[in-house]
Amino acid sequence: MPRPTAATIHTDALRHNLAQVRQRAPRSRVMAVVKADGYGHGLERVARALSGADAFGVAALSDAERLRAAGLSQPIVLLSGFDAADDIPQLRQLNVETVVHHGTQLNMLEQASAVGPIRCWLKIDTGMHRLGFAPEEVRDAYARLLAMPAVDPDVVLMNHFASSDEFDNRQTRHQLQVFADATAGLPGARSLANSAAVLGWPDAHADWVRPGGALYGISVVGGTTGGDFGLRPAMTLETRLIAVNRIRKGERIGYSATWECPEDMPVGVAAIGYGDGYPRHVPAGTPVLIGSAQAQIIGRVSMDLMTIDLRGHPAAQPGDRVVLWGEGLPVEAVASAAGTIGYEPVCSITRRVRFIEA
Ligand SMILES: *Cc1c(COP(=O)(O)O)cnc(C)c1O
């Protein structure tokens, strides 16, 4: 028997979520962001399911290589840009578009040969202060790009939001204004919106939206889940109970004996732990599903196993299905117990977990 720990990827949910994004941003083209191995769902499988997207966004040239090897011919955009002159011939060979966010990249492109112009997305730092040209540098950078034989004159203008997950946020309104001012009068398509801006900032939809999380059914908007926006979880992480033990009142469960049984009680042991990517530092009380009923983790999550309070589940027995997140238990609930956002746990699944495509 293979280990029962498995991540099922629901390709119909991916397609449903893409359709939801299109409904919310009907005048925009959609770049499906598939960086970090498709947010942990599997790059090729996600891209095939989302082949109706207008482009794919990746963070590494190696991901673009994998998409081309898988036969995907859509436009691909390298979101963090290239970082060495050697990357330029590869951009051409793979027909990959690149973000340009720094003067060193302009210098490398100026040195590059003219054959096969490269499509560039000029990134403007409108206030997040991670990547991008300062607003006052934009016109000069734009003019330099247009003058380069190595660059396609159809340059896209983009920025990235720091706080679009708050739908009434002053910084986001400010970033929108800085972007409008910095790009006023320049021709070219515009792209501003990540998932949260697709959901909550219609003024930012522009020509291209760039959702990642929403396509996987995950919301980063505080206190919400993807389901609140009509999205469906694209991953179900599950395992099985491999033991049900009766433990006496006053006995303590697991490493460092952090949880004490308040009465004689059944404790379930599930075959999943931080070695599978489940967050180790979730507190007791973090929810799981036994079948379709909610139960709670008790004690420390260990490498291969976790322990579950089965007092409300008298019929539970070894072999029963345990769902860690998915339909019926949003990953956002586990993430918030772990002090993080839903993106992190899905990106953290390890290689020993079986992936099943459904
Ligand atoms: C990751 C990323 C996105 C997607 O962000 P989500 O919150 O997952 O929608 C969009 N644009 C850029 C530049 C990114 O790096």
The ligand as a MOL file (V3000), in Angstrom:
LIG
                    3D

  0  0  0     0  0            999 V3000
M  V30 BEGIN CTAB
M  V30 COUNTS 15 15 0 0 0
M  V30 BEGIN ATOM
M  V30 1 C 3.0760 36.5890 -7.5940 0
M  V30 2 C 2.7270 37.7360 -8.4260 0
M  V30 3 C 1.4030 37.9630 -8.8260 0
M  V30 4 C 0.2530 37.1110 -8.3400 0
M  V30 5 O -0.0820 37.4390 -7.0120 0
M  V30 6 P -1.3580 36.7760 -6.3280 0
M  V30 7 O -1.5210 37.4590 -5.0290 0
M  V30 8 O -1.0530 35.3350 -6.1520 0
M  V30 9 O -2.4860 36.9910 -7.2650 0
M  V30 10 C 1.1600 39.0040 -9.6890 0
M  V30 11 N 2.1560 39.8050 -10.1240 0
M  V30 12 C 3.4340 39.6280 -9.7470 0
M  V30 13 C 4.4910 40.5500 -10.2420 0
M  V30 14 C 3.7580 38.6030 -8.8750 0
M  V30 15 O 5.0290 38.4280 -8.4870 0
M  V30 END ATOM
M  V30 BEGIN BOND
M  V30 1 1 1 2
M  V30 2 1 2 3
M  V30 3 2 2 14
M  V30 4 1 3 4
M  V30 5 2 3 10
M  V30 6 1 4 5
M  V30 7 1 5 6
M  V30 8 2 6 7
M  V30 9 1 6 8
M  V30 10 1 6 9
M  V30 11 1 10 11
M  V30 12 2 11 12
M  V30 13 1 12 13
M  V30 14 1 12 14
M  V30 15 1 14 15
M  V30 END BOND
M  V30 END CTAB
M  END
